[in-house]
Amino acid sequence: MPRVKTTRNTPSNKQVIPMPDATAVVAVRKNGGSATPTPIDLEAQIRERAYALYEERGCTPGQETEDWFRAEREVLARSNHQQTA
């Protein structure tokens, strides 16, 4: 005779952390007159630069991670330079 599968009713110790609401993040903050890009803006810039690097390599797959990290370094360096200027 086949066994019937039952669900477990034991409590889980895992905590669910909700993602922040995108509308709650302000696109640009003002710090003493200079605009500071938010993480959302930076991510979009990194994504665009990583895609440009991919295109520069002739659209060959296999180096997505390297493209992302290089783009991240470039965008963050540019952002940091703009904040100190």
C-alpha positions as CSV (number, residue, x, y, z in Angstrom):
1,M,0.0,0.0,0.0
2,P,1.5,3.4,-0.9
3,R,2.4,5.9,1.8
4,V,0.7,9.2,1.9
5,K,2.9,12.2,2.0
6,T,2.1,14.7,4.7
7,T,3.4,18.2,5.3
8,R,5.5,19.0,8.3
9,N,4.1,21.5,10.8
10,T,7.4,22.2,12.5
11,P,8.3,25.8,12.9
12,S,11.2,27.0,10.8
13,N,14.1,29.0,12.2
14,K,14.7,30.8,8.9
15,Q,13.9,34.5,8.9
16,V,12.6,36.2,5.8
17,I,14.0,39.6,5.2
18,P,11.9,41.7,2.7
19,M,13.5,43.6,-0.1
20,P,13.4,47.4,0.3
21,D,10.7,49.1,-1.7
22,A,12.1,50.7,-4.8
23,T,9.8,53.7,-4.4
24,A,11.3,54.4,-1.0
25,V,14.7,55.1,-2.4
26,V,15.3,58.6,-3.5
27,A,17.0,58.9,-6.9
28,V,19.4,61.6,-5.8
29,R,20.4,62.9,-2.4
30,K,21.7,66.3,-1.8
31,N,24.9,66.5,0.3
32,G,26.1,70.0,0.7
33,G,25.1,71.0,-2.8
34,S,26.6,67.9,-4.6
35,A,24.3,65.1,-5.9
36,T,25.2,61.6,-4.8
37,P,23.9,58.7,-7.0
38,T,22.0,56.1,-5.1
39,P,22.7,52.3,-5.3
40,I,19.9,52.0,-7.9
41,D,21.5,54.6,-10.2
42,L,24.9,53.0,-9.7
43,E,23.6,49.5,-10.5
44,A,22.1,50.8,-13.7
45,Q,25.3,52.5,-14.7
46,I,27.3,49.3,-13.9
47,R,24.9,47.2,-15.9
48,E,25.2,49.6,-18.9
49,R,29.0,49.6,-18.7
50,A,29.2,45.8,-18.3
51,Y,27.1,45.5,-21.5
52,A,29.4,47.9,-23.3
53,L,32.4,45.8,-22.3
54,Y,30.6,42.7,-23.5
55,E,30.1,44.5,-26.9
56,E,33.7,45.6,-27.0
57,R,34.8,42.0,-26.7
58,G,32.7,41.1,-29.8
59,C,29.7,39.8,-27.8
60,T,31.4,36.6,-26.9
61,P,30.0,34.8,-23.9
62,G,31.9,33.5,-20.9
63,Q,33.4,36.6,-19.2
64,E,30.2,38.1,-17.8
65,T,31.6,38.1,-14.2
66,E,34.8,39.8,-15.3
67,D,32.8,42.4,-17.2
68,W,30.6,43.1,-14.3
69,F,33.5,43.5,-11.8
70,R,35.4,45.7,-14.2
71,A,32.4,47.9,-14.8
72,E,31.7,48.1,-11.1
73,R,35.3,49.3,-10.4
74,E,35.1,51.9,-13.2
75,V,31.7,53.2,-12.2
76,L,32.5,53.4,-8.5
77,A,35.8,55.1,-9.1
78,R,34.1,57.7,-11.3
79,S,31.4,58.2,-8.7
80,N,33.9,58.6,-5.9
81,H,36.0,61.0,-8.0
82,Q,32.8,63.1,-8.7
83,Q,32.0,63.2,-5.0
84,T,35.4,64.5,-4.0
85,A,35.6,67.1,-6.8
